[in-house]
Amino acid sequence: MTQPAKGVEGLNGAAGRSSVASPRGAAGAPPGLSGTGSDGTLPPGPWYKRRTFIVGAVVVAVLAVTVVTDLPQHASRGIQISTDTTVMQQVNQYLSPCAYAVNETFTIFQEHTDHQLTASDEATAPGLLRDDQVACSLTDESMFNLGNVEVPGSAAGKQLQQLVGTVTLWATSDALAAIEAIQTLWTDPSNASARQQLSKAERTLTSDRKAALANLATADHVLDAHLPVLKMPQLPTPS
């Protein structure tokens, strides 16, 4: 098996998972592989996985905390940099399990498609994909915390407010959709609906990552400083 990309340490994934603070599966047993309807299409997912619900929930949550944590207008540049640095550290911490998970899913699927997995790896992979799915779900503790990061109301903070919302969508909508599509393609490689869902998810993963990085760059410009780098991986393209 080839060396997994971007820090994925093989199919056992033990090192990558144990290094994150929030345990996967805290919300209960992971759901099974995505299925298909009688017409070959993917059925609609649970309400908490749908993008329309996620968008609304993220907007409400982020706006709420922004009002609560409004910085006073006279806050010094040093205080703003310190506060915004804390925001980025929290974002990276809470994003880490899902970022690892979706990168692992893409890597496993690419090696599966290229027939580079051993028989043992093939048998282990579906369980790992289920764990990866849970890690990017809104029911996961880290994802819940990500959507509730306290964002300051300064000029730079308004950019970070948008970043938090976009990163949360990247994880709980884009990444989750990609993982679920790959789960279906694992057992049904010819499923056209799953293939279309994966292609769409790849596009939104790329565009949302670009938008979040642009928000961070603008915040850096406003502060004339360099906040912590956003640890959102550029994913491989298995489709």
QUIVEN-V863953 format. One line per field, one symbol per residue. phi: phi as a letter, one per 30 degrees, with the letter a starting at -180 (. if undefined). psi: psi as a letter, one per 30 degrees, with the letter a starting at -180 (. if undefined). burial: b if it has 16 or more other C-alpha atoms within 10 Angstrom, else e. A space follows every 50 residues. Layout:
phi=???
psi=???
burial=???
This chain:
phi=.ddddhidciddiddddddcdcddiddkddddddcbddcicddddeedcd ddddedddedddddddddceddddededddddddddedddeddddedddd ddddeddeddddddhccdddddddeedddddddddcdddddddddedcdd cdcdddddddeddddddddeddcdddddddddeddecbecdddddddddd ddddeddddddddddddddedddhacdedddcddddcdd
psi=klkllhgjilfegeeeeffkekklgfgakklakkallfgglklklleffk eeeeeeeeeeeeeefeeegkkkfgkleeeeeeeeeeeeeeeeeffeeeee eeeeeeeeeeeeeghgkleeeeeeeeeeeeeeeefgkffkeeeeeefgkj klgleeeeefeeeeeeeeeeefdeeeeeeeeeeefefifgjeeeeeeeee eeeeeeeeeeeeeeeeeeeeeefhljlkkjijkjlljf.
burial=eeebeeebebbeeeebbeebebebbeeeebeebbbbeeeeebeeeeeebe eeebbeebbebbbebbeeeebeeeeeeeebbebbbbbbbbbbbbbbbbbb bbbbbbbbbbbbeeeebeeebbeebbebbbbbbbbbbbbbbbbbbbbbbb bbbbebbbbbbbbbbbbbbbbbbbbbbbbbbbbbbbeeeebebbbebbbe bbebbeebbeebbebbbbbbeebeeebeebebeebeebe
